[in-house]
Structure formats: C-alpha cells, structure tokens
Amino acid sequence: MMVTLTSVTPHSSSSCLQSKLYTSPFISYSNCVNEYTTCYIASYSTKPSTRRRSLSIRSAATKTAKSPAEEEWKTKRELLLQKRVRSVDVKEALRLQQQNNFVILDVRPEAEFKEAHPPGAINVQIYRLIKEWTAWDIARRVAFAFFGIFSGTEENPEFLKSIESKLDKSSKIIVACSSGGTMKPTQNLPEGQQSRSLIAAYLLVLNGYENVFHLEGGLYQWSKEDLPIVSDE
C-alpha cells in the first residue's frame, strides 16, 4: 500500500467555521475555515502481487514560515491592547470620518468592496484569491474544497505595501471588515474574537502606524444601522 500525504493549513477571510447567508449588501455567501485548521489528504494504491503492506510518503507539501498575520490571536490581542487600539461603533466611526478626517480602511476582498462600502472608504484586501499553482497552492485549494470552499484565499503579500502607497504612518485609520470581531472578553470567548480587521490592525501597529482604530460590529452592522453606502458597480 502506497500513500501520499499532504498537510495543509488553509487561510480564509475569517477565523471561524461557519456558513451563513446575509441579505446585507456587505455580506455575500461564504464559508470560513479556522486559520489553524489542518487537513490531511491521502491517496492509496495497492499492488495485487504484493502481500506485504508498507507505508511510504511519496510527497509532502511544506508550508513556509509563519507570517505575522498567522501569529496566535492571544499575541495579536496583547499588542493591540498595548498599543491602545480602540474599537468604535459604526455611528462613532461615521462621525470620526466626517468630522476628524479619519479614513475607513476596508480590508474585505475587492469584489465585496465594489458591491457596497462607506463613502470615502479605501480598499486594501488583506486576503486574496489563491493565484499560483504550485504543489502547495494546489494542496490548499483541495483543503478548502474539503470544507466546501471552492475559492480559497491566501494572505495578500502586497497588503502593507499597498497601504503605504495610500496612507502614511500618522494617518488616522479605522479598519473595517464584514463582521468586525472584538477584543472584548465574554463568557464564551474570554479573549474576544479574531477577525480580518483585527488582523489588519495588528499588522498596522506592528509596522509603525500610530492612530489605528477598529470598527466594532463590522460593515454588517454599518448596513444594519442604515448608514450611508455607495457602490462602484
């Protein structure tokens, strides 16, 4: 018996395992896989003439070293609290944008941003569709497909570079994504809940940005509160 074993850790646009459909213009159907989920895909071949069974690994995809975005949520949260990254609700975010020159940084995929976003917001996606076709990328696509996700995503390697081309280190930024996540502890989530916007906020403060805020409730809550939205389509 021969076996091919591939270990993959897929990235998604969120950090939860869920399948939801929202009617909000900000949310499209998506499945999310925990960023630390690992799947094993094996293929077997048996030689009829061989009685003795043996196990061998013919190939194994190897993941690159952990990036800052993949750091444990506990570590990210500690730095966000240390840097005094403040969460604001959607109405406060709108006021800060209109009266205090804050920029809303929407880190959702470009397609979602074009469909609907706050007026004046800028878009730099923190995750993008997997583009390459290396053995590792194919393995990740298979892992996403295992969970019913056929458009797997990967960390956007141009994320910080794109932001630096649009915003300087002293810019006043409110980072937003679909769900928002939270740093507030609850009984079920004593360390809060990670999200794309909180991961993005972590990367920003890690790289010297001084005025970073986080949109509590995300753009789903923005839409629910009937705040202004525009579309690029």
Summary of the structure (lengths in Angstrom):
residues: 233
radius of gyration: 20.3
end to end distance: 53.8
largest distance: 78.5
contacts: 690
relative contact order: 0.22
helix: 28%
strand: 22%
